[in-house]
Structures are given as structure tokens and as C-alpha cells.
Amino acid sequence: MDVIETKIDKNSDQYKKNYEDMTALVDDLHSELKRAAEERSEKAIAREKESGKLPAKKKLELLLDKNTPFLEIAPLAAKDLYDGKIHRAGYLSGIGIVEGREVGISINDATIKGGSMYPMSVQKGLRMQAVCMENRLPSINLIDSAGAYLPLQSEIFPDLWDGGRVFYNQAMMSKMGIPQVAAVMGMCTAGGAYGVAMCDEIVHVKGHGAIFLGGPPLVKAATGEEVTADELGGPNLHCMESGVSDYIAKDDADAIRTIRKIVKNLPDPDKHKLTMKEPKPPIYDPKELYGIVSPDLSKPFDIREVIARIVDGSEFLEFKELFGTTMVCGWANIHGYPVGILGNNGVLFSESALKATQFIQICDKRKIPLLFLQNITGFIIGKAYEQGGITKNGHKLVNAVSTASVPKFTTIVGASFGAGNYAMCGRAYSPRFLWMWPNAQIGVMGGEQAAGVLVSITNDQNARLGKPPLTPEEVDFIKQPVMDNAKKEGNAYYSTSQLWDDGIIDPAKTRDTLGLGISAALNAPIRHDEYGHGIFRM
């Protein structure tokens, strides 16, 4: 492979401005992550300490192998939703190393509304289950939850992707042979009780762990029976009488030691083998990405400059370099893992789509994971391009992205608009993981373009009705709310709050984040199903 030769002038005014602007965005990101991890009420922290429970952060520290990385999933989920204080959607989740193997981890944070489950908490739980199912990762749950947040129960309970889907997924995970281990570290009521009972092995903590379908207040109201939480669902009852739980732990730390023993006792993972190379860092400093990519998405950049700062040795074998030049395709390695990379250098033309489709087919046949680097406004439009078949050629790319059986990974490094989001493996196309940079924007189209469309439509309507065109004041009246809404709902924080991605990442950490994601994905076999690709309209 050839080393990408950078053309960046680090002394230019544009580079310096980009670097300053991106640094500010990254600093804001770190502040938001710190707030999500640490902002808790003194009352909640004191109550947790008095009960003898460990904080979620300490539980994670004891669970993970020493000096190993943790790939947190959706750390800013539910940001600014509800009362603005349901940080991380109520629990800490991600992929970590326990007894030398990768596992999915979910830990309730009881300092947030007693561990109550909000609608976005359910969605985050479902996302973690999908991560475990897609990547065949054992699932570890450290549970301390007050159950569903009842004022929002209609958004939690009945629908296809609501709370009931959690238990459905647990049954399917069991059928798939994915180990599920739970520690009862607090109240597990109603749905929380089912979530525990459907696990393979259950560790039950003395003193504050309890499992029951209805807690003491409900039992008293329904039957008149007075009973304590421990009598109703404590570890002695469930380990000695009901058989719901399997191990008794004296405290949280003891429960985590038992879980580590359970994980150690699991069969060794049979990870898929790729043709690896010796890992080596890029020859360019990843922090130079700050100066290459502007938060102003109207400022173009060469996606090769991004590739050069995330792949091993900055080496890249480009495919069809002179054809369909607004799509850059080629092979590289990230932390030794082979990847096929697709990155945007402009709007998608027919040639770009056809080139990308062929490239995806090659990678799929060779079982090489795919990485999509999104900075895309969409497909080219216009009569000449329609005559040239842009719609059917775009369809080929969307078809190939949809049906590729190799692991797919997506990072949105700039714009992600319209059908370009689809063609470049947006969330709807099931990448194993999708991350955003803090400058990224997402939507059907940019705010300025959307506002312009509405103005044009209104003027056309006025012309048909014999009315004069909109005045400048009327144009501003129409455009400004549209642009304001696009700015609000199109930014990276809105996306990550809604769980449209797996987290906003520091651009300089892209390489390491991808390496962890690729490694986790290889716990699942790469299958080529019997159907292959669909029909490509010729």
C-alpha cells in the first residue's frame, strides 16, 4: 500500500481557524461527558452510600480487567430530555474486558431517580441488547432499578420497541447461546424482576437486593399482607426457596467477584479470524484532524487527509482513483485489522455510486469489514443526471450497503443529509456501530436548503394564484424558523440524545474507537447468507 501524502498547510489561516474551532467543540464535548458522568444530587449520593451500595463507576472499575479499555455506548443519551438530569439515560453501558474476553455491560445508576427507567432508558437498553446480539457478546447486567417511570408509562410499555421487547430479546439471546449474567444490587420490581429471572445466572446481594413482581406497598394494597422487601424477595428466599437466584453475595464488591468467576467459567470465544498485519500508528498526528475539518460544513476538505490520520502507517490502497472521484474507496488497516473504507469527497454521481457498489461487493466477498466516513449532502439532481440513471445507480449502492454481510462501521465526520445518509450506511442500515464528530450535522437536508425549498414552493403557489412574490421580510419570516429548527435538531448533541448514534467522539480518538469496535464485532461469525445481494436495476 502507498502512504498518503498530505497536502495540508499547517501554517495557513484556515488550518489555524479550523483547529481553534474544533478544539472548542472537543472541549465542550469533554465538559458534557464529565457532566453526564458526575452531576448527581448530594442527597442521592448520600442515600446510595448509606445503603451500602457502590457507585456505578466503582462497580465498572471492579468488574473490568485492570488497565483495559472500555468502549462506552451512548454516554450522552437523553441529554436535555425530561428534566435535563436523566444523565446517560439512567445507566452506564458499553463493551469492556472481563477475564480476558469482551462483554457487553449495563449498570443502573441508582443516583438518578432511584434507577427509574425512562423511555430513552428503554431505548438504550434495547441498543445494548442489539450490540450483544449482533456481536455475540456475553451480557452482564448490574441491576438496581425502581422500575418504569410511571408518569411516562405509555411511552415505555406497549409498543414493538418498548419495554416488553427487552424480555423478547432476552429470550432470543438465550436461544442464540449468548450468556446473560445479572447481579441483583437493589430493587428489581415487576419488569425488573422478569429481566433478572430471564438471565442464565443470577447473583443476589444481601441487604439491599430484592426481586418481586409487586413490592411491599403493592402487596399490602392488593392483599392486606404486610411484608418487608427482604422477606418478599431477598436473597435467602430466592436462593433457598424459590430458586430464582443462584449465588448469594455479601455486598456489591463480592457480587462482582462472583460475576468475574462466572465469566471466567464461560467457554472461550471463537472469534472470527481476519488476515491481520502488525499494527502501527499513522505517520501524521491524529490531532491534525482538528485543523483539517472545519465546523463550517460549507468548507470542503479531502477525505484522504482524514483517512491518513486514522489508518495504520497512513497507508491506503485506493480503488478506481480516477473514476467516480467524489467517492473515495480503498483498503487499509486499523490497529492491524483490514478494512475497506468508503469516504465522501463531494455529492454522489452515478459513477460514484457504481464504484462504491463494486467495492462493497469485493469486500463482502473477501469478508473484509467496511468503514463509512460520512460527509455527504446527497445525490446529484437535475434532468441530465436523471437521464443518466442516477436513481437506479443510487439504488444499487443502497442495495449493496443494505445486504453486505460483513461488519459495517460508520463515522459521521461532517454532513449527513438525505439519501446520502442512507447510501453511506446511516443508522437505518445497521452498522455495528455509528459515531459522530462534534461538528457533525444530520437531517433530510441542510437548514438553508430546506428553507429555500419552502420559499420556492410558496412563490410558485403565489404565482399560480396571481399573487406577487414574497417580500424580503416575508422570506425571512418563513426561512428563519426552519433554519433555527434545523440547527437545533440537526446537531450532533440532538442526535446522540435521541440515540441515533453510539456517541460523539473526539476526532483524535477515532482510530482507537474503531479498533475497539472492530475487535468486538469479530466475536460474531461473518456469514454469507443464501440470498446474497438483491436485484440490481440495470
Disulfide bonds with the S-S distance in Angstrom:
none
